[in-house]
Structure formats: C-alpha cells, structure tokens
Amino acid sequence: MEFEEDEPYAANSELRYITLELMKIAEKKGATFDEMARDYVNNTFKLKKLIEERDLPEKVLKTRKEPITDE
C-alpha cells in the first residue's frame, strides 16, 4: 500500500506549509504565532461544525425508515 506510506509525509508537508503561512500572517498582523495558530484551529473546528450542521437534515432524511407526511 504505497498510499498509506505516503500519508505521514503528506501530512508533515501540509503542516509545514500551514506553519509558514501562519507565521507570515502573524508577522503582518503584529500577532504571535500562537495567537494565529489558535485562531486557525478554532476556525477549523467552526467550519467542521457548520458543515456537519448543514448536512444533518440530509443525513436524517436518508436514515429515516418511514416517510415524512404532513398529517
């Protein structure tokens, strides 16, 4: 499984890229890297939650066994 062996390398590469970008943003804003990293992580979780909430009604409808009626 060549793909599985490349996953840690790809993840490390992405983390290096994100780190450099956060360092640039921190420098431009006059903030610390920790502040920017914290904002990035918080925003990532917020985005994940929004996506899950958006998909929730669709998932409920797909798993519902009985049809929905307007009775």
C-alpha positions as CSV (number, residue, x, y, z in Angstrom):
1,M,0.0,0.0,0.0
2,E,2.1,2.8,-1.3
3,F,-0.6,5.5,-0.5
4,E,-0.6,4.7,3.2
5,E,3.1,5.0,3.4
6,D,2.9,8.5,1.9
7,E,0.3,9.8,4.3
8,P,2.7,10.9,7.1
9,Y,4.9,12.6,4.6
10,A,1.9,14.4,3.0
11,A,0.6,15.4,6.5
12,N,4.0,16.7,7.5
13,S,4.3,18.7,4.3
14,E,0.9,20.3,4.8
15,L,1.7,21.2,8.4
16,R,5.0,22.8,7.3
17,Y,3.0,24.9,4.7
18,I,0.4,25.9,7.2
19,T,3.0,26.8,9.7
20,L,4.8,29.1,7.3
21,E,1.6,30.8,6.2
22,L,0.6,31.3,9.9
23,M,4.0,32.8,10.6
24,K,3.5,35.3,7.6
25,I,0.0,36.2,8.8
26,A,1.2,36.7,12.4
27,E,4.0,39.0,11.2
28,K,1.7,41.1,9.1
29,K,-0.8,41.4,11.9
30,G,1.8,42.0,14.6
31,A,0.5,39.0,16.5
32,T,2.2,35.9,17.8
33,F,2.3,32.6,16.0
34,D,0.4,31.1,18.9
35,E,-2.4,33.5,18.5
36,M,-2.7,32.8,14.8
37,A,-2.4,29.1,15.3
38,R,-5.2,29.2,17.9
39,D,-7.4,31.2,15.6
40,Y,-6.7,28.7,12.8
41,V,-7.6,25.7,14.9
42,N,-10.7,27.4,16.2
43,N,-11.8,28.3,12.7
44,T,-11.2,24.8,11.5
45,F,-13.5,23.3,14.2
46,K,-16.1,26.0,13.5
47,L,-16.1,25.1,9.8
48,K,-16.3,21.4,10.5
49,K,-19.3,22.1,12.8
50,L,-21.0,24.3,10.2
51,I,-20.6,21.6,7.6
52,E,-21.9,18.9,9.9
53,E,-24.9,21.1,10.8
54,R,-25.6,21.8,7.2
55,D,-25.5,18.1,6.3
56,L,-27.5,17.0,9.3
57,P,-31.0,17.3,7.8
58,E,-30.0,15.4,4.7
59,K,-28.5,12.6,6.9
60,V,-31.6,12.4,9.0
61,L,-33.8,12.1,5.9
62,K,-31.6,9.4,4.5
63,T,-31.7,7.3,7.6
64,R,-35.4,7.7,8.3
65,K,-37.3,4.5,7.8
66,E,-40.8,5.8,7.5
67,P,-41.9,8.6,5.0
68,I,-42.5,12.1,6.2
69,T,-46.1,13.2,5.9
70,D,-47.9,16.5,6.6
71,E,-50.5,15.0,8.8
